[in-house]
Structures are given as C-alpha cells and as structure tokens.
Amino acid sequence: EHSSKSYKSTLAFIKIDEVLAKAIKETTVMPKPGNKNQSKFEKLILMSHKIEGIGTIKLTVGILRSNKDKVQYGLTALKPDQTIKEEKKKASQK
C-alpha cells in the first residue's frame, strides 16, 4: 500500500529471514491511541538486528487482541544515528 521511505528499508525486506531469526527484543509498547492500523493489537514488540551494509533494522511485531497471535507489523531500516529508544521517545511525545 505504501512505498518504502528509504531504499535501505527495501533492502532490509530482502533480508527478512535473517531479521526474523536473529532480531533481539528491545522493548514492548502500547499501540498509539487513535491509530486505526494499530487498534487490533494489545501490544507492540520492538526488536532490532544489525545487517552489514544496511545498518540497524527495526522489526515491529504486534500481539493481536483477539487470539494473542504475533504478527509482523513493520520492518524499517533506522538511520545511522537512530536507536529504538529514541524512536520510542519520539512516539510518546506525539
């Protein structure tokens, strides 16, 4: 539906198998209130994995309210100066 904002995010998707196998959990956050796309989730798990030549990849996994299944919600290549903690802090300020 949406094109990638960054070519590195497109490259990250090519490495999805590696990211899914090796990502480590960074934190768990609540869905943003009023965000229709996140409303079906009770929690979002933010994970990360570094890939040479691409950088840090953020994998967001949603836990469905209905049956507690875990679903990939997002895959993004972070900018070199970004961390998941900074992303979380920005989100909480909105």
SULRALIN-V472447 format. One record per helix or strand of 2 or more residues. SS is the DSSP state (h for helix, s for strand). FROM is the first residue (numbers start at 1). LEN is the number of residues. If there is no record, write none. Layout:
ss:SS from:FROM len:LEN
ss:SS from:FROM len:LEN
This chain:
ss:h from:7 len:8
ss:h from:16 len:7
ss:s from:24 len:6
ss:h from:36 len:3
ss:s from:41 len:11
ss:s from:55 len:10
ss:s from:70 len:8
ss:h from:84 len:10
